[in-house]
């Protein structure tokens, strides 16, 4: 594929251009972006347009949560569709959610539900990459994302806004997620261990092996340039050369990072309110992180079920994995303590304008209940990307509403049908990130952050 003339790398840079590139940061040279001066200057201009206070907490139900058993119940559907749970009223007239969520039902004015999102991939990692990147991967189930997930894009776009705290933190790598051609430097900083454990501390924060390798490579490159920098520029105009290695060390040793991860500083009554569970303490930690300057927190919502409920810790509720209704009876009461506590904190601490909480997975589940497990005949639901529900709270968005609707059996949207890219476009809009910006993949092909998807007007 031949690139347009204004996007072709034109060979060696002259001294003036090189100095300017140095002032903008070496990261632009090492992540696939062609270092032409107009493009770099345009990139520099976008820094001032970013919302430097906005953050996201993403609670990711890997495996795919059932919309029909949580936020889009169909009590009038045939029994093989509607399941065991009944809808209950909330404090917002017309909004109903699962009977397993009575605490959330009391604060529907503080959250919104999108019921009409869909996309085109029914595999776990393929669906994850599709949902989080906005692009359809070539492979059915890529272990790593073929296109960068939203957290990695945010990390790259905002990398110059903080030096002593990670911009993106996660408790595990998403299956099908990752930075792709943005490079390992844009991977989340991972924390190990359970925040509910008395021994949990900042020492559990780490980086991926790929990122460590890249740090070493960049450090060597910095050493190579160091003498040239001193000789040709004694005024410091090249002092903004990429400091990824030093920044990583600063993050792992800074008082701000250590303080954010020290969940033991929270009063017992606060910790009890969130629930002494992995989800409860994980969300409390996420709140502490965004208050300290982390911009994207990804929590994979794994949950240990009883033997009677199932054999997996994710939300992949096939009949062969779980008794789906028993699984929800175990999961959702914990969810209904942790999530309301977080929402209450977002509002009471004035964070609701700048921190967006999202709960979702890579897709929904089949409306029709299956019994594929021949031994147990227990009920289950399979993958379903044609309809899903997204739960949102805060972020300065319009709360207390349901956007969109599915048909009477929850099979597909019938009102305000939206591709999942619309959610990504909404989040990017709040960050102040222009989705028309292009990156260059490993083959040199220009790839915009998003090719389509309009921000959801009802939320904005």
C-alpha positions, 0 to 999 in steps of 0.5 A, a space after each residue: 500500500 502506497 502512503 500519501 506523500 505527506 505521510 511518507 518518511 522522507 529520509 534523514 532529518 536536518 538539525 533543526 527538525 531533529 532538535 524539534 523532534 527531541 523536544 517533542 519526545 523520542 516516543 514518537 519515533 519508537 511507536 510507529 509514527 513517521 517523524 515528519 515535523 508537521 505531524 509532530 507539531 500537530 501532535 504537540 498541539 493536541 496535548 493542550 486539548 486533553 482533559 487532564 482530569 478525566 479517568 475511567 474505571 473499567 470492571 471487565 466481566 471477561 466471558 460475557 455477562 448476560 444482559 437478560 439476567 442483569 440489566 435487560 430482563 424480559 419477564 414476558 418472554 417464554 420461559 426458555 428465554 426469560 430465566 429465573 430472575 424478576 425485574 424490580 423497580 428503581 428510584 427512576 420511574 421506568 427503569 427496572 433491573 434484576 431483583 438481585 440488585 436491590 442496592 443499585 435499584 435505590 440509586 438509578 438516578 446515578 447510573 445509566 444503562 445502554 441496552 442496544 450495543 452490538 458488534 460482529 465477533 462472537 469469540 472471547 479474545 476476538 470479541 474483546 479486541 473488537 470491543 476495546 479497539 473498535 477494529 475486527 481482528 483477522 484471527 478468530 481468537 488472538 491471544 494479543 490484540 491486533 489493534 491497540 485497546 483503548 487503555 493503550 491509546 489513552 496511555 500513549 496520548 496522555 503519556 506526557 501528563 504524568 511522570 511519577 504515577 502509572 497512567 494505566 493500571 490493571 490486575 491482569 492482561 485482557 485475553 485479546 487485549 494489549 497495545 499491539 503496534 503502539 508497543 509494550 511501553 503502552 501496556 498497563 502496569 500490573 498489580 499482583 495479589 488480592 487487594 483484600 489480602 492484609 499483605 497487599 502493597 505497592 510492591 505488587 505493582 510491576 510491568 510486563 516482561 515486554 515492557 521491561 525489554 523495551 525500557 532497556 532498549 530505550 535506555 540504550 538509545 538514550 545513552 547513544 544520544 546523550 553525548 550529542 545532546 550535551 554537545 549541540 544543545 546546552 540550553 536543554 531544548 532536547 531535555 524532553 527526550 523520552 525517559 520511559 526507563 526513568 519514568 518507570 522507576 519513578 512510578 515504582 518508587 514514588 511516594 504518590 504511587 505508594 500512597 495510592 496503593 496503600 489501601 490500609 490507610 482507608 478507614 475500616 468503615 469504608 472498607 466494610 462498606 465496599 465489602 471485604 471481597 476481591 471486588 469490593 477492595 479492588 474497586 476501593 483501590 481503583 478509586 484511590 488510584 484515579 484520585 491519585 492521577 491514574 487515568 485508566 484502571 482495568 479490573 478483570 471481574 473474576 469470581 470464585 464460584 461454589 462447586 454447585 454453581 460452576 467450575 470457572 471463575 469468569 462469566 462464560 456461563 455455558 451449561 458445561 461451565 456453570 449453572 448460570 442462575 446459581 452463578 448469578 445468585 452468588 456473584 450479584 450480591 457481592 456486586 451489589 455491595 461493591 459497585 453501589 459503594 463506589 458510586 456513592 464515593 464518586 458522588 460524595 467525593 466530587 469525582 462523579 464529574 471526572 471519573 467514569 465507571 463502566 461494567 461490561 464484558 466482550 458481549 452478551 449471552 444467548 437469549 435462549 437458555 441451553 442445556 448442553 451439559 448432558 451429565 447435569 442438564 443445568 441451564 446455561 447461555 452461550 456467546 451473543 454479540 448481537 445484543 449486550 448491556 453496558 452499565 455506566 456511572 459518573 464521568 460527567 455524563 447524563 445519568 438516570 436513563 436507559 438508552 436503547 432497547 432490544 426486542 421482546 426476547 433480548 435478541 437484537 436492538 430495536 431502538 437506538 441501535 449502536 455499534 460498540 464503537 459508539 461507546 469508545 467514541 464517547 469515552 475518547 470524546 471525554 478524554 479530549 482525544 481526536 479519534 481521527 488521529 492516525 497511528 502506523 501499524 507494523 507494516 507502515 499502514 496509517 490506521 486511525 484511532 477509530 474509523 467510525 462510531 459517533 459519541 452517544 448524544 444522550 449521554 453527552 
